[in-house]
Amino acid sequence: MTSTPLAAVSSRGIAHEATTFRRPAKGDRVHMNGALVDEFGDSGDCCVFREWRHTTDPSCAGVEARAR
């Protein structure tokens, strides 16, 4: 996994992440790219963590994104 900081403003940070792995059961190679947005409180602890991803995972074909 790699992550690259894109911006830091006040208490918020934005980064790009990318990873590649193989599914153990089928051996499918999966690529994922995403964006991360973190917000930090006065104590420096992460208060909000948001994550968006795009994947080439064949098992996700036709699956719509859903809120968690």
SEFIZA-3560 file (N, C-alpha, C; in Angstrom, 3 decimals):
REM SEFIZA-3560
<numar><xx>0.844</xx><yy>-1.166</yy><zz>0.000</zz><atom>N</atom></numar>
<numar><xx>0.000</xx><yy>0.000</yy><zz>0.000</zz><atom>CA</atom></numar>
<numar><xx>0.889</xx><yy>1.227</yy><zz>0.000</zz><atom>C</atom></numar>
<numar><xx>0.487</xx><yy>2.191</yy><zz>-0.791</zz><atom>N</atom></numar>
<numar><xx>1.176</xx><yy>3.482</yy><zz>-0.769</zz><atom>CA</atom></numar>
<numar><xx>0.147</xx><yy>4.556</yy><zz>-0.472</zz><atom>C</atom></numar>
<numar><xx>0.588</xx><yy>5.594</yy><zz>0.172</zz><atom>N</atom></numar>
<numar><xx>-0.281</xx><yy>6.739</yy><zz>0.369</zz><atom>CA</atom></numar>
<numar><xx>0.536</xx><yy>8.004</yy><zz>0.167</zz><atom>C</atom></numar>
<numar><xx>-0.089</xx><yy>8.966</yy><zz>-0.512</zz><atom>N</atom></numar>
<numar><xx>0.583</xx><yy>10.209</yy><zz>-0.863</zz><atom>CA</atom></numar>
<numar><xx>-0.227</xx><yy>11.378</yy><zz>-0.343</zz><atom>C</atom></numar>
<numar><xx>0.341</xx><yy>12.180</yy><zz>0.558</zz><atom>N</atom></numar>
<numar><xx>-0.374</xx><yy>13.371</yy><zz>1.023</zz><atom>CA</atom></numar>
<numar><xx>-0.626</xx><yy>14.323</yy><zz>-0.146</zz><atom>C</atom></numar>
<numar><xx>-1.838</xx><yy>14.859</yy><zz>-0.221</zz><atom>N</atom></numar>
<numar><xx>-2.186</xx><yy>15.805</yy><zz>-1.274</zz><atom>CA</atom></numar>
<numar><xx>-2.352</xx><yy>17.220</yy><zz>-0.733</zz><atom>C</atom></numar>
<numar><xx>-2.885</xx><yy>17.325</yy><zz>0.491</zz><atom>N</atom></numar>
<numar><xx>-3.109</xx><yy>18.654</yy><zz>1.063</zz><atom>CA</atom></numar>
<numar><xx>-3.272</xx><yy>18.540</yy><zz>2.569</zz><atom>C</atom></numar>
<numar><xx>-2.935</xx><yy>19.624</yy><zz>3.242</zz><atom>N</atom></numar>
<numar><xx>-3.165</xx><yy>19.740</yy><zz>4.686</zz><atom>CA</atom></numar>
<numar><xx>-3.576</xx><yy>21.180</yy><zz>4.950</zz><atom>C</atom></numar>
<numar><xx>-4.768</xx><yy>21.348</yy><zz>5.480</zz><atom>N</atom></numar>
<numar><xx>-5.278</xx><yy>22.681</yy><zz>5.766</zz><atom>CA</atom></numar>
<numar><xx>-5.878</xx><yy>22.651</yy><zz>7.165</zz><atom>C</atom></numar>
<numar><xx>-5.347</xx><yy>23.491</yy><zz>8.032</zz><atom>N</atom></numar>
<numar><xx>-5.829</xx><yy>23.578</yy><zz>9.401</zz><atom>CA</atom></numar>
<numar><xx>-5.824</xx><yy>22.187</yy><zz>10.036</zz><atom>C</atom></numar>
<numar><xx>-6.986</xx><yy>21.651</yy><zz>10.359</zz><atom>N</atom></numar>
<numar><xx>-7.058</xx><yy>20.354</yy><zz>11.043</zz><atom>CA</atom></numar>
<numar><xx>-7.465</xx><yy>19.218</yy><zz>10.101</zz><atom>C</atom></numar>
<numar><xx>-7.384</xx><yy>19.440</yy><zz>8.790</zz><atom>N</atom></numar>
<numar><xx>-7.809</xx><yy>18.431</yy><zz>7.819</zz><atom>CA</atom></numar>
<numar><xx>-6.657</xx><yy>18.023</yy><zz>6.917</zz><atom>C</atom></numar>
<numar><xx>-6.578</xx><yy>16.725</yy><zz>6.635</zz><atom>N</atom></numar>
<numar><xx>-5.577</xx><yy>16.203</yy><zz>5.709</zz><atom>CA</atom></numar>
<numar><xx>-6.248</xx><yy>15.390</yy><zz>4.615</zz><atom>C</atom></numar>
<numar><xx>-5.696</xx><yy>15.466</yy><zz>3.399</zz><atom>N</atom></numar>
<numar><xx>-6.236</xx><yy>14.732</yy><zz>2.258</zz><atom>CA</atom></numar>
<numar><xx>-5.088</xx><yy>13.945</yy><zz>1.625</zz><atom>C</atom></numar>
<numar><xx>-5.346</xx><yy>12.673</yy><zz>1.303</zz><atom>N</atom></numar>
<numar><xx>-4.298</xx><yy>11.826</yy><zz>0.725</zz><atom>CA</atom></numar>
<numar><xx>-4.890</xx><yy>10.883</yy><zz>-0.315</zz><atom>C</atom></numar>
<numar><xx>-4.021</xx><yy>10.406</yy><zz>-1.200</zz><atom>N</atom></numar>
<numar><xx>-4.368</xx><yy>9.371</yy><zz>-2.183</zz><atom>CA</atom></numar>
<numar><xx>-3.748</xx><yy>8.071</yy><zz>-1.685</zz><atom>C</atom></numar>
<numar><xx>-4.467</xx><yy>6.967</yy><zz>-1.836</zz><atom>N</atom></numar>
<numar><xx>-3.910</xx><yy>5.663</yy><zz>-1.480</zz><atom>CA</atom></numar>
<numar><xx>-4.063</xx><yy>4.707</yy><zz>-2.658</zz><atom>C</atom></numar>
<numar><xx>-3.142</xx><yy>3.767</yy><zz>-2.758</zz><atom>N</atom></numar>
<numar><xx>-3.206</xx><yy>2.745</yy><zz>-3.798</zz><atom>CA</atom></numar>
<numar><xx>-2.639</xx><yy>1.448</yy><zz>-3.236</zz><atom>C</atom></numar>
<numar><xx>-3.257</xx><yy>0.348</yy><zz>-3.613</zz><atom>N</atom></numar>
<numar><xx>-2.776</xx><yy>-0.957</yy><zz>-3.171</zz><atom>CA</atom></numar>
<numar><xx>-3.126</xx><yy>-2.018</yy><zz>-4.205</zz><atom>C</atom></numar>
<numar><xx>-2.359</xx><yy>-3.079</yy><zz>-4.230</zz><atom>N</atom></numar>
<numar><xx>-2.602</xx><yy>-4.223</yy><zz>-5.091</zz><atom>CA</atom></numar>
<numar><xx>-2.393</xx><yy>-5.487</yy><zz>-4.258</zz><atom>C</atom></numar>
<numar><xx>-3.295</xx><yy>-6.438</yy><zz>-4.427</zz><atom>N</atom></numar>
<numar><xx>-3.145</xx><yy>-7.706</yy><zz>-3.707</zz><atom>CA</atom></numar>
<numar><xx>-3.843</xx><yy>-8.803</yy><zz>-4.488</zz><atom>C</atom></numar>
<numar><xx>-3.658</xx><yy>-10.040</yy><zz>-4.059</zz><atom>N</atom></numar>
<numar><xx>-4.326</xx><yy>-11.193</yy><zz>-4.678</zz><atom>CA</atom></numar>
<numar><xx>-5.305</xx><yy>-11.797</yy><zz>-3.683</zz><atom>C</atom></numar>
<numar><xx>-6.473</xx><yy>-12.176</yy><zz>-4.185</zz><atom>N</atom></numar>
<numar><xx>-7.450</xx><yy>-12.887</yy><zz>-3.354</zz><atom>CA</atom></numar>
<numar><xx>-6.945</xx><yy>-14.316</yy><zz>-3.167</zz><atom>C</atom></numar>
<numar><xx>-6.825</xx><yy>-14.789</yy><zz>-1.924</zz><atom>N</atom></numar>
<numar><xx>-6.279</xx><yy>-16.128</yy><zz>-1.679</zz><atom>CA</atom></numar>
<numar><xx>-7.087</xx><yy>-17.253</yy><zz>-2.341</zz><atom>C</atom></numar>
<numar><xx>-8.398</xx><yy>-17.183</yy><zz>-2.301</zz><atom>N</atom></numar>
<numar><xx>-9.228</xx><yy>-18.288</yy><zz>-2.797</zz><atom>CA</atom></numar>
<numar><xx>-9.094</xx><yy>-18.487</yy><zz>-4.309</zz><atom>C</atom></numar>
<numar><xx>-9.108</xx><yy>-17.383</yy><zz>-5.070</zz><atom>N</atom></numar>
<numar><xx>-9.114</xx><yy>-17.499</yy><zz>-6.531</zz><atom>CA</atom></numar>
<numar><xx>-7.813</xx><yy>-17.023</yy><zz>-7.179</zz><atom>C</atom></numar>
<numar><xx>-7.021</xx><yy>-16.296</yy><zz>-6.452</zz><atom>N</atom></numar>
<numar><xx>-5.788</xx><yy>-15.765</yy><zz>-7.013</zz><atom>CA</atom></numar>
<numar><xx>-5.990</xx><yy>-14.528</yy><zz>-7.870</zz><atom>C</atom></numar>
<numar><xx>-7.231</xx><yy>-13.984</yy><zz>-7.871</zz><atom>N</atom></numar>
<numar><xx>-7.501</xx><yy>-12.770</yy><zz>-8.640</zz><atom>CA</atom></numar>
<numar><xx>-6.653</xx><yy>-11.618</yy><zz>-8.124</zz><atom>C</atom></numar>
<numar><xx>-6.062</xx><yy>-10.871</yy><zz>-9.051</zz><atom>N</atom></numar>
<numar><xx>-5.287</xx><yy>-9.686</yy><zz>-8.695</zz><atom>CA</atom></numar>
<numar><xx>-6.250</xx><yy>-8.502</yy><zz>-8.606</zz><atom>C</atom></numar>
<numar><xx>-6.191</xx><yy>-7.782</yy><zz>-7.499</zz><atom>N</atom></numar>
<numar><xx>-7.103</xx><yy>-6.667</yy><zz>-7.257</zz><atom>CA</atom></numar>
<numar><xx>-6.288</xx><yy>-5.383</yy><zz>-7.083</zz><atom>C</atom></numar>
<numar><xx>-6.700</xx><yy>-4.335</yy><zz>-7.777</zz><atom>N</atom></numar>
<numar><xx>-6.083</xx><yy>-3.010</yy><zz>-7.636</zz><atom>CA</atom></numar>
<numar><xx>-7.123</xx><yy>-2.094</yy><zz>-6.989</zz><atom>C</atom></numar>
<numar><xx>-6.697</xx><yy>-1.306</yy><zz>-6.024</zz><atom>N</atom></numar>
<numar><xx>-7.593</xx><yy>-0.334</yy><zz>-5.410</zz><atom>CA</atom></numar>
<numar><xx>-6.906</xx><yy>1.020</yy><zz>-5.347</zz><atom>C</atom></numar>
<numar><xx>-7.660</xx><yy>2.054</yy><zz>-5.707</zz><atom>N</atom></numar>
<numar><xx>-7.224</xx><yy>3.440</yy><zz>-5.578</zz><atom>CA</atom></numar>
<numar><xx>-8.259</xx><yy>4.152</yy><zz>-4.730</zz><atom>C</atom></numar>
<numar><xx>-7.820</xx><yy>5.093</yy><zz>-3.944</zz><atom>N</atom></numar>
<numar><xx>-8.784</xx><yy>5.785</yy><zz>-3.109</zz><atom>CA</atom></numar>
<numar><xx>-8.306</xx><yy>7.139</yy><zz>-2.646</zz><atom>C</atom></numar>
<numar><xx>-9.228</xx><yy>7.837</yy><zz>-2.021</zz><atom>N</atom></numar>
<numar><xx>-8.941</xx><yy>9.137</yy><zz>-1.418</zz><atom>CA</atom></numar>
<numar><xx>-9.305</xx><yy>9.061</yy><zz>0.054</zz><atom>C</atom></numar>
<numar><xx>-8.494</xx><yy>9.679</yy><zz>0.875</zz><atom>N</atom></numar>
<numar><xx>-8.714</xx><yy>9.716</yy><zz>2.322</zz><atom>CA</atom></numar>
<numar><xx>-8.820</xx><yy>11.169</yy><zz>2.765</zz><atom>C</atom></numar>
<numar><xx>-9.769</xx><yy>11.445</yy><zz>3.653</zz><atom>N</atom></numar>
<numar><xx>-9.889</xx><yy>12.767</yy><zz>4.255</zz><atom>CA</atom></numar>
<numar><xx>-9.971</xx><yy>12.552</yy><zz>5.763</zz><atom>C</atom></numar>
<numar><xx>-9.050</xx><yy>13.134</yy><zz>6.498</zz><atom>N</atom></numar>
<numar><xx>-9.006</xx><yy>13.006</yy><zz>7.959</zz><atom>CA</atom></numar>
<numar><xx>-9.172</xx><yy>14.381</yy><zz>8.590</zz><atom>C</atom></numar>
<numar><xx>-9.885</xx><yy>14.427</yy><zz>9.712</zz><atom>N</atom></numar>
<numar><xx>-10.012</xx><yy>15.659</yy><zz>10.479</zz><atom>CA</atom></numar>
<numar><xx>-9.537</xx><yy>15.368</yy><zz>11.896</zz><atom>C</atom></numar>
<numar><xx>-8.746</xx><yy>16.289</yy><zz>12.430</zz><atom>N</atom></numar>
<numar><xx>-8.130</xx><yy>16.099</yy><zz>13.736</zz><atom>CA</atom></numar>
<numar><xx>-8.626</xx><yy>17.135</yy><zz>14.742</zz><atom>C</atom></numar>
<numar><xx>-8.810</xx><yy>16.684</yy><zz>15.984</zz><atom>N</atom></numar>
<numar><xx>-9.232</xx><yy>17.567</yy><zz>17.060</zz><atom>CA</atom></numar>
<numar><xx>-8.052</xx><yy>18.318</yy><zz>17.650</zz><atom>C</atom></numar>
<numar><xx>-8.332</xx><yy>19.168</yy><zz>18.620</zz><atom>N</atom></numar>
<numar><xx>-7.290</xx><yy>19.969</yy><zz>19.275</zz><atom>CA</atom></numar>
<numar><xx>-6.216</xx><yy>19.101</yy><zz>19.922</zz><atom>C</atom></numar>
<numar><xx>-6.590</xx><yy>17.891</yy><zz>20.357</zz><atom>N</atom></numar>
<numar><xx>-5.636</xx><yy>16.991</yy><zz>21.014</zz><atom>CA</atom></numar>
<numar><xx>-4.727</xx><yy>16.282</yy><zz>20.003</zz><atom>C</atom></numar>
<numar><xx>-5.055</xx><yy>16.408</yy><zz>18.699</zz><atom>N</atom></numar>
<numar><xx>-4.282</xx><yy>15.723</yy><zz>17.671</zz><atom>CA</atom></numar>
<numar><xx>-4.839</xx><yy>14.367</yy><zz>17.298</zz><atom>C</atom></numar>
<numar><xx>-5.881</xx><yy>13.931</yy><zz>18.011</zz><atom>N</atom></numar>
<numar><xx>-6.521</xx><yy>12.650</yy><zz>17.692</zz><atom>CA</atom></numar>
<numar><xx>-7.414</xx><yy>12.797</yy><zz>16.464</zz><atom>C</atom></numar>
<numar><xx>-7.496</xx><yy>11.746</yy><zz>15.674</zz><atom>N</atom></numar>
<numar><xx>-8.369</xx><yy>11.740</yy><zz>14.504</zz><atom>CA</atom></numar>
<numar><xx>-9.822</xx><yy>11.672</yy><zz>14.971</zz><atom>C</atom></numar>
<numar><xx>-10.626</xx><yy>12.634</yy><zz>14.547</zz><atom>N</atom></numar>
<numar><xx>-12.046</xx><yy>12.685</yy><zz>14.924</zz><atom>CA</atom></numar>
<numar><xx>-12.945</xx><yy>12.167</yy><zz>13.816</zz><atom>C</atom></numar>
<numar><xx>-12.530</xx><yy>12.395</yy><zz>12.568</zz><atom>N</atom></numar>
<numar><xx>-13.320</xx><yy>11.981</yy><zz>11.405</zz><atom>CA</atom></numar>
<numar><xx>-12.372</xx><yy>11.336</yy><zz>10.396</zz><atom>C</atom></numar>
<numar><xx>-12.772</xx><yy>10.180</yy><zz>9.893</zz><atom>N</atom></numar>
<numar><xx>-11.996</xx><yy>9.485</yy><zz>8.865</zz><atom>CA</atom></numar>
<numar><xx>-12.954</xx><yy>9.136</yy><zz>7.744</zz><atom>C</atom></numar>
<numar><xx>-12.704</xx><yy>9.674</yy><zz>6.545</zz><atom>N</atom></numar>
<numar><xx>-13.540</xx><yy>9.369</yy><zz>5.386</zz><atom>CA</atom></numar>
<numar><xx>-12.668</xx><yy>8.707</yy><zz>4.335</zz><atom>C</atom></numar>
<numar><xx>-13.256</xx><yy>7.749</yy><zz>3.630</zz><atom>N</atom></numar>
<numar><xx>-12.488</xx><yy>6.972</yy><zz>2.663</zz><atom>CA</atom></numar>
<numar><xx>-13.374</xx><yy>6.661</yy><zz>1.454</zz><atom>C</atom></numar>
<numar><xx>-12.832</xx><yy>6.870</yy><zz>0.273</zz><atom>N</atom></numar>
<numar><xx>-13.502</xx><yy>6.522</yy><zz>-0.975</zz><atom>CA</atom></numar>
<numar><xx>-12.552</xx><yy>5.643</yy><zz>-1.760</zz><atom>C</atom></numar>
<numar><xx>-13.090</xx><yy>4.589</yy><zz>-2.384</zz><atom>N</atom></numar>
<numar><xx>-12.224</xx><yy>3.658</yy><zz>-3.126</zz><atom>CA</atom></numar>
<numar><xx>-12.834</xx><yy>3.287</yy><zz>-4.466</zz><atom>C</atom></numar>
<numar><xx>-11.952</xx><yy>2.980</yy><zz>-5.380</zz><atom>N</atom></numar>
<numar><xx>-12.311</xx><yy>2.389</yy><zz>-6.665</zz><atom>CA</atom></numar>
<numar><xx>-11.510</xx><yy>1.101</yy><zz>-6.772</zz><atom>C</atom></numar>
<numar><xx>-12.147</xx><yy>0.029</yy><zz>-7.228</zz><atom>N</atom></numar>
<numar><xx>-11.457</xx><yy>-1.255</yy><zz>-7.306</zz><atom>CA</atom></numar>
<numar><xx>-11.684</xx><yy>-1.931</yy><zz>-8.653</zz><atom>C</atom></numar>
<numar><xx>-10.743</xx><yy>-2.752</yy><zz>-9.034</zz><atom>N</atom></numar>
<numar><xx>-10.888</xx><yy>-3.594</yy><zz>-10.223</zz><atom>CA</atom></numar>
<numar><xx>-11.230</xx><yy>-5.025</yy><zz>-9.818</zz><atom>C</atom></numar>
<numar><xx>-11.652</xx><yy>-5.222</yy><zz>-8.585</zz><atom>N</atom></numar>
<numar><xx>-11.989</xx><yy>-6.554</yy><zz>-8.081</zz><atom>CA</atom></numar>
<numar><xx>-13.153</xx><yy>-7.138</yy><zz>-8.897</zz><atom>C</atom></numar>
<numar><xx>-12.933</xx><yy>-8.268</yy><zz>-9.585</zz><atom>N</atom></numar>
<numar><xx>-13.995</xx><yy>-8.863</yy><zz>-10.407</zz><atom>CA</atom></numar>
<numar><xx>-15.243</xx><yy>-9.223</yy><zz>-9.610</zz><atom>C</atom></numar>
<numar><xx>-15.096</xx><yy>-9.527</yy><zz>-8.332</zz><atom>N</atom></numar>
<numar><xx>-16.261</xx><yy>-9.907</yy><zz>-7.526</zz><atom>CA</atom></numar>
<numar><xx>-17.146</xx><yy>-8.706</yy><zz>-7.201</zz><atom>C</atom></numar>
<numar><xx>-16.682</xx><yy>-7.484</yy><zz>-7.487</zz><atom>N</atom></numar>
<numar><xx>-17.477</xx><yy>-6.278</yy><zz>-7.220</zz><atom>CA</atom></numar>
<numar><xx>-18.186</xx><yy>-5.767</yy><zz>-8.469</zz><atom>C</atom></numar>
<numar><xx>-18.051</xx><yy>-6.451</yy><zz>-9.574</zz><atom>N</atom></numar>
<numar><xx>-18.673</xx><yy>-5.995</yy><zz>-10.821</zz><atom>CA</atom></numar>
<numar><xx>-20.178</xx><yy>-5.842</yy><zz>-10.634</zz><atom>C</atom></numar>
<numar><xx>-20.682</xx><yy>-4.661</yy><zz>-10.984</zz><atom>N</atom></numar>
<numar><xx>-22.110</xx><yy>-4.398</yy><zz>-10.887</zz><atom>CA</atom></numar>
<numar><xx>-22.602</xx><yy>-4.034</yy><zz>-9.511</zz><atom>C</atom></numar>
<numar><xx>-21.728</xx><yy>-3.974</yy><zz>-8.523</zz><atom>N</atom></numar>
<numar><xx>-22.127</xx><yy>-3.627</yy><zz>-7.162</zz><atom>CA</atom></numar>
<numar><xx>-22.067</xx><yy>-2.116</yy><zz>-7.000</zz><atom>C</atom></numar>
<numar><xx>-23.170</xx><yy>-1.515</yy><zz>-6.548</zz><atom>N</atom></numar>
<numar><xx>-23.184</xx><yy>-0.073</yy><zz>-6.346</zz><atom>CA</atom></numar>
<numar><xx>-22.608</xx><yy>0.266</yy><zz>-4.978</zz><atom>C</atom></numar>
<numar><xx>-22.034</xx><yy>1.462</yy><zz>-4.891</zz><atom>N</atom></numar>
<numar><xx>-21.483</xx><yy>1.928</yy><zz>-3.614</zz><atom>CA</atom></numar>
<numar><xx>-22.606</xx><yy>2.097</yy><zz>-2.612</zz><atom>C</atom></numar>
<numar><xx>-22.316</xx><yy>1.873</yy><zz>-1.359</zz><atom>N</atom></numar>
<numar><xx>-23.314</xx><yy>2.048</yy><zz>-0.313</zz><atom>CA</atom></numar>
<numar><xx>-22.670</xx><yy>2.713</yy><zz>0.895</zz><atom>C</atom></numar>
<numar><xx>-23.445</xx><yy>3.498</yy><zz>1.583</zz><atom>N</atom></numar>
<numar><xx>-22.953</xx><yy>4.179</yy><zz>2.792</zz><atom>CA</atom></numar>
<numar><xx>-22.811</xx><yy>3.165</yy><zz>3.905</zz><atom>C</atom></numar>
<numar><xx>-21.785</xx><yy>3.355</yy><zz>4.727</zz><atom>N</atom></numar>
<numar><xx>-21.570</xx><yy>2.458</yy><zz>5.864</zz><atom>CA</atom></numar>
<numar><xx>-21.839</xx><yy>3.176</yy><zz>7.136</zz><atom>C</atom></numar>
//
